[in-house]
Amino acid sequence: IIFITISIFLYISFKMKALAEQMIDEQNREKETMQRKTMRTMEQMVFNRTKNLEESKLYIESIIEHVPVAIFTAEKDGTVILANKEWENLTGADRKDLIGKNVFEFESIQNSDYYNIYKKVVAGESIYKENIEFKSVFSNEFTIFTSAAVPIRNNLGKITGFISMSIDKTAEIMALREKEEAQHKAMED
């Protein structure tokens, strides 16, 4: 009887152990399945956010590229990192001639109001100025701009660079000057 009792006890113990191991294995499989599902969900979320960021970046780049305003951005030290198509149209230069170069070293910048404007902007001011006379060293053409330049700040508020936006007002200003000259001449006669 003792032998049979011990045998039954051992049999039940082994069966319970096997059942417990089976339950633990099943729980581990369920846990692994949940972890895989969670990882796939997280991967999909990261993919979606990355895709949204890439789409947003392309959208912003498209706006900058096609806006009818000459735009360029530079780091705080003056190294240009972006110039748009309108900038090329107004200066007569290829943006490759500007990107990576220091805007403060260009003779045309040094000989115009832009030098002081950009220096003030990297010091923290936002500038809007009309009728800036500018002669491009790229095209050797005289142009009159209305421009705005503002600092670019990081999330801590530190100035990391600046953006300059300009509109060509040459035709408008020259027509106004010619009209004023004609009126002045008419008054003299």
C-alpha positions as semicolon CSV with decimal commas, in nm:
position;residue;x (nm);y (nm);z (nm)
1;I;0,000;0,000;0,000
2;I;0,280;0,242;0,083
3;F;0,441;0,162;-0,249
4;I;0,117;0,220;-0,434
5;T;0,054;0,543;-0,240
6;I;0,404;0,671;-0,317
7;S;0,364;0,570;-0,681
8;I;0,030;0,751;-0,706
9;F;0,179;1,054;-0,530
10;L;0,478;1,058;-0,767
11;Y;0,252;1,010;-1,069
12;I;0,029;1,300;-0,959
13;S;0,335;1,514;-0,883
14;F;0,485;1,447;-1,226
15;K;0,151;1,515;-1,393
16;M;0,111;1,840;-1,196
17;K;0,466;1,940;-1,278
18;A;0,407;1,865;-1,647
19;L;0,079;2,056;-1,637
20;A;0,249;2,350;-1,462
21;E;0,531;2,347;-1,718
22;Q;0,274;2,334;-1,998
23;M;0,088;2,631;-1,847
24;I;0,416;2,823;-1,806
25;D;0,511;2,742;-2,168
26;E;0,169;2,857;-2,286
27;Q;0,199;3,180;-2,085
28;N;0,549;3,239;-2,228
29;R;0,418;3,183;-2,581
30;E;0,133;3,426;-2,518
31;K;0,380;3,674;-2,371
32;E;0,611;3,636;-2,671
33;T;0,316;3,678;-2,908
34;M;0,210;3,995;-2,725
35;Q;0,569;4,124;-2,734
36;R;0,589;4,056;-3,109
37;K;0,256;4,231;-3,166
38;T;0,370;4,525;-2,953
39;M;0,700;4,544;-3,144
40;R;0,516;4,533;-3,478
41;T;0,281;4,806;-3,357
42;M;0,573;5,018;-3,236
43;E;0,763;4,960;-3,560
44;Q;0,454;5,067;-3,757
45;M;0,417;5,378;-3,540
46;V;0,784;5,469;-3,594
47;F;0,747;5,403;-3,967
48;N;0,434;5,622;-3,984
49;R;0,598;5,904;-3,789
50;T;0,913;5,883;-3,998
51;K;0,701;5,883;-4,314
52;N;0,506;6,185;-4,181
53;L;0,831;6,366;-4,099
54;E;0,971;6,292;-4,444
55;E;0,648;6,409;-4,607
56;S;0,650;6,725;-4,394
57;K;1,014;6,789;-4,483
58;L;0,942;6,746;-4,854
59;Y;0,637;6,970;-4,826
60;I;0,835;7,248;-4,655
61;E;1,124;7,211;-4,902
62;S;0,877;7,239;-5,190
63;I;0,727;7,557;-5,044
64;I;1,070;7,713;-4,994
65;E;1,183;7,613;-5,340
66;H;0,880;7,756;-5,521
67;V;0,787;8,063;-5,318
68;P;0,844;8,383;-5,521
69;V;1,078;8,523;-5,255
70;A;1,457;8,486;-5,253
71;I;1,543;8,281;-4,943
72;F;1,864;8,159;-4,796
73;T;1,957;8,031;-4,452
74;A;2,293;8,035;-4,285
75;E;2,450;7,912;-3,966
76;K;2,537;8,170;-3,702
77;D;2,894;8,195;-3,836
78;G;2,757;8,284;-4,182
79;T;2,798;7,945;-4,354
80;V;2,510;7,916;-4,599
81;I;2,310;7,593;-4,579
82;L;2,015;7,658;-4,811
83;A;1,925;7,884;-5,102
84;N;1,611;7,860;-5,313
85;K;1,542;7,894;-5,685
86;E;1,425;8,256;-5,655
87;W;1,757;8,342;-5,491
88;E;1,928;8,200;-5,801
89;N;1,696;8,402;-6,028
90;L;1,762;8,730;-5,847
91;T;2,137;8,695;-5,807
92;G;2,213;8,526;-6,138
93;A;2,418;8,265;-5,955
94;D;2,391;7,895;-5,900
95;R;2,315;7,809;-5,539
96;K;2,621;7,584;-5,545
97;D;2,821;7,907;-5,554
98;L;2,672;8,003;-5,217
99;I;2,601;7,685;-5,019
100;G;2,885;7,597;-4,785
101;K;3,045;7,940;-4,824
102;N;3,048;8,216;-4,563
103;V;2,807;8,494;-4,655
104;F;3,012;8,748;-4,455
105;E;3,309;8,691;-4,687
106;F;3,127;8,786;-5,010
107;E;3,236;9,127;-5,137
108;S;2,881;9,212;-5,247
109;I;2,756;9,150;-4,892
110;Q;3,043;9,346;-4,736
111;N;2,969;9,643;-4,964
112;S;2,596;9,656;-4,884
113;D;2,358;9,704;-4,595
114;Y;2,326;9,326;-4,576
115;Y;2,652;9,287;-4,385
116;N;2,526;9,495;-4,090
117;I;2,177;9,346;-4,115
118;Y;2,308;8,990;-4,089
119;K;2,544;9,081;-3,806
120;K;2,251;9,230;-3,611
121;V;2,038;8,925;-3,681
122;V;2,296;8,678;-3,546
123;A;2,308;8,902;-3,237
124;G;1,935;8,847;-3,191
125;E;1,753;9,123;-3,380
126;S;1,486;9,071;-3,644
127;I;1,528;9,317;-3,930
128;Y;1,292;9,442;-4,199
129;K;1,435;9,695;-4,443
130;E;1,315;9,841;-4,768
131;N;1,516;9,970;-5,065
132;I;1,844;9,794;-5,000
133;E;2,070;9,867;-5,294
134;F;2,279;9,566;-5,386
135;K;2,524;9,481;-5,663
136;S;2,574;9,108;-5,704
137;V;2,926;8,985;-5,767
138;F;2,771;8,688;-5,944
139;S;2,567;8,876;-6,205
140;N;2,728;9,221;-6,166
141;E;2,375;9,361;-6,173
142;F;2,237;9,636;-5,954
143;T;1,921;9,537;-5,763
144;I;1,699;9,701;-5,505
145;F;1,550;9,468;-5,246
146;T;1,302;9,475;-4,964
147;S;1,430;9,222;-4,715
148;A;1,357;9,059;-4,385
149;A;1,608;8,863;-4,185
150;V;1,540;8,681;-3,860
151;P;1,740;8,461;-3,626
152;I;1,684;8,086;-3,621
153;R;1,674;7,955;-3,265
154;N;1,700;7,604;-3,126
155;N;1,453;7,463;-2,871
156;L;1,650;7,632;-2,590
157;G;1,622;7,973;-2,756
158;K;1,989;7,986;-2,857
159;I;2,056;8,146;-3,196
160;T;2,195;7,885;-3,433
161;G;2,162;8,073;-3,760
162;F;1,943;8,304;-3,961
163;I;1,708;8,319;-4,255
164;S;1,704;8,599;-4,511
165;M;1,406;8,665;-4,737
166;S;1,417;8,926;-5,013
167;I;1,189;9,056;-5,286
168;D;1,322;9,236;-5,593
169;K;1,178;9,587;-5,601
170;T;1,415;9,723;-5,869
171;A;1,158;9,775;-6,146
172;E;0,910;9,933;-5,907
173;I;1,164;10,170;-5,748
174;M;1,322;10,263;-6,082
175;A;0,978;10,343;-6,229
176;L;0,898;10,556;-5,925
177;R;1,232;10,739;-5,954
178;E;1,177;10,803;-6,325
179;K;0,829;10,938;-6,251
180;E;0,968;11,167;-5,980
181;E;1,244;11,288;-6,213
182;A;0,990;11,357;-6,487
183;Q;0,769;11,550;-6,243
184;H;1,069;11,747;-6,118
185;K;1,176;11,823;-6,475
186;A;0,822;11,932;-6,561
187;M;0,817;12,167;-6,265
188;E;1,147;12,327;-6,377
189;D;1,015;12,396;-6,727
